[in-house]
Amino acid sequence: MLGIDDTIERRRGKRIAAKGIYRDLVRSSHGHFVKASGLRYISLLLLAPVP
């Protein structure tokens, strides 16, 4: 089974070239939008059953 996870690492500074502004899923709600600036990492996980 495969799993996908995304994480936002909050980073500041002028020399960070790949940073962007993303929606913070933890602090946002349906009616309230919260932005987070930083780097976004997407991980692909291989989930193996433990005998």
GIZI-V805503 format. One record per residue. N is the residue number from 0. RES is the residue in one small letter. PHI is phi in whole degrees, 0 to 359 (none if undefined). PSI is psi in whole degrees, -180 to 180 (NA if undefined). D_FIRST is the distance of its C-alpha to the first C-alpha in Angstrom with 2 decimals. Layout:
BEGIN
<<N RES PHI PSI D_FIRST> <N RES PHI PSI D_FIRST>>
END
This chain:
BEGIN
<<0 m none 143 0.00> <1 l 248 148 3.80> <2 g 229 149 6.81> <3 i 236 135 10.40> <4 d 224 141 13.53> <5 d 238 144 17.16> <6 t 225 140 20.13> <7 i 253 120 23.83> <8 e 263 116 26.06> <9 r 284 116 29.57> <10 r 230 145 31.94> <11 r 235 157 35.57> <12 g 132 154 38.00> <13 k 280 -23 39.51> <14 r 271 -1 38.10> <15 i 272 109 34.40> <16 a 279 -31 33.92> <17 a 263 11 30.35> <18 k 284 154 30.61> <19 g 213 -179 30.37> <20 i 247 122 30.75> <21 y 235 162 27.68> <22 r 280 127 27.30> <23 d 277 109 26.60> <24 l 288 -26 24.16> <25 v 284 -43 25.08> <26 r 268 -10 28.83> <27 s 271 157 29.03> <28 s 228 -174 29.54> <29 h 297 -38 30.21> <30 g 257 -5 33.82> <31 h 233 121 33.75> <32 f 258 124 32.28> <33 v 243 128 31.87> <34 k 263 148 31.58> <35 a 228 133 30.32> <36 s 259 134 31.43> <37 g 160 -157 29.48> <38 l 258 141 26.63> <39 r 248 124 23.20> <40 y 250 135 20.18> <41 i 243 125 16.78> <42 s 247 140 13.93> <43 l 251 124 10.59> <44 l 247 138 8.41> <45 l 259 113 6.15> <46 l 261 112 5.28> <47 a 253 139 6.85> <48 p 289 141 8.87> <49 v 263 123 12.51> <50 p 287 NA 15.05>>
END
